[in-house]
């Protein structure tokens, strides 16, 4: 299967390693050329670009910790579209700081979602979800490292396996009645706003 990975940091690096272990053909890593994912990709002989315009025709684009919009013209280059991971139980907590907002709102559970990227912000069809508890002492970093990041790798690889087997990865629409969108977490303490 011909894959492009667009993203950064630990999540993109782990997805790359898992895809290589499955002998997927990684055509391109789209990321900051100075970042850890770029170094890992180059170390595996994968071409690296900072430009989404360089994405070639492929079977699927994987958005792994990508904070960038991929327009329809780019998404159309992938036969199975773009699959993305969001660290919340979509449609809840759409937006950039989902983990921080779940903790701030004192929610007892959260989770992760793999969805098909569309024109909206975290609004695409749901492909896979799982949940986890939020512990009273959790911070965004501890929850991400312990639960949500490994969950993201597992869910993404499950969906990629389904696509590879020729399964129907159409997903199902999000229930807009349940949707929330929180802005980027403010630098100032929320109590001061």
N, C-alpha and C positions, 0 to 999 in steps of 0.2 A: 504494500500500500504506500502511495506517495503522499508524504505529510510535510506540511510547513508548520513550524512552531513559532508563534509570535508571543513574546512575553519577556519575563525577567526573573531574576533571583532564584531562590530555592525551588519553587514550584516548576518553573520552566526547565530547570536543570534536571530535576527528577523525572519529569515527563520525557525529556530527551533520552535519559538513560533507559527508561522503561520501553520506549519506542525502539531504541537500538537493540535491546534484549529480544524484542519480538521480530527483529530483522525488517522493520519498516524502512523505507527509503526516505530519509530526511533530506528534503530538497533545499531547505533554507531555514535559518534561524533569524528572525527579525527582532532586533533588540538594540540596546545601547552597546556599541562595540567595545566599550571599556568595562562593561559589567561582567559579573561572574558567569552568567549564562552564555555570553559571547565566548568567554575563555573556554568553557566546557565544550561548546559546540565546535569551536575551531580545533580543540584538542582531539575531537572525534572525526575531523576532516569534513565537517559540515560548513558550507558557505554561510557567512554572516553579513547581514545588511541592516542598516538603521532605517531604511526606507520601505514602507509598506507597498509602495508602487513597484518594488522589485519582486513581489510575490508572483511566482510562476503558476501556470495551470497545475493542479494537483487533485488528489482525491479528497483531502480534508485539510482545513486550517485549524490548528489548535491554539486557542487564546489562553495562555497560562500566566496569570498575574499581569494581564495587559490592561493598562489604563489609557487606551487609545481606541477611538471609534474606527471601525473598518467599514467603509462605504460599500454599497451594494455592488459597485463595479469590481471591487476587490473580492468580496464574498463570492461573487459569481465565478471566480477563477477556480473554485473548489467544487468538485462534483457533488460532494456531500455537505457543502457549506462550511460554516465556522462553528465549532463547538467551543464553549467558554465555561469556565468554572467561576461560580460566585459563592462566597462564604456566608450564605444565609439560606433559609428555607424560602426561596422565591415562591410567591411574589413579595414576601415580607423583606424589608430592608434593602430595597434596591438602592444603588448608589455606592460611592467609593468607600465609605467607612462602616460597612455592615457589621463587622465584628465589634467595633467600639460602641456602636449604637445598641446592639443587643445586650451588651454588658451594662451600659449606662441605663438602659430601660429595665434592668434587673430581671431579665427574662430567664426562666429556669432551663430552657432548651434553645438550641439553635441547630444549625446544620449546614450542609453544603448542597449546591445544585449545579448540575451540568445542564446547560441550555443551548439552544441554537441561536446564535446571534442574529438579530434583525436590525431594523432602523431605530429602535428605541433603546433606552438605557436599562439594560437587564430585563427586557420584556419578552424575549423570545420563547419559543416552545420548550417545555421542560422535557429533558431526556433521562435524567437520573437524579435521585435525591437520597440523602441519608441524614440522620440527626445525631446529636450528642447533648449531654448535659453541660450546663455552664456551672462551674463550681463557685461558691461564694468568694473565694480568694482569686479567681481568674482575672487576668489582665488580657488585653487584646493579644499581646505577644504569647502568653502561656497557652491560651485557648487555641490560637493559630498553630503553634508548634506541636502541641499535644494531640489535637483532634482534627482541626479543619484542614491543615495543609496535607497531612497523610490521606485524609478522606478525599481531598481533591484529586490526588494522584490516582487513588483506587477508582473513583467514579469516572474520571476521564479515560482511564485505561479500559474500564468496562464498556464504555460507550464506543471507544475506538475498536474494541473487539467485536462489538455488534455490527459496526459499519464494515469491518473487514470480512465478516461472515455473510455480508449482503443483507443483513437484517433491516427492518424498517426503523430508521432512526428519525422518523418524522416528529415524534414526541406528541405532547398534548399542550393546548394553550393554558396560559396562566389565568387564574381567576382574578380579574381586575377588581372585583369587590373586596378582595383581601390585600390588595397591593398597598405598600407604603414606600415612600422615597424619602430618605434623609440626606441632607446635604453633607459635604465634607465636614468632618468633625472640627469644630473651631479650635483655634490655638488657645483662646481664653477659656477659663473654667466655665462650664455650662451654667453654673449657679450665678455667674456674673452677667449672663446675657438676659 
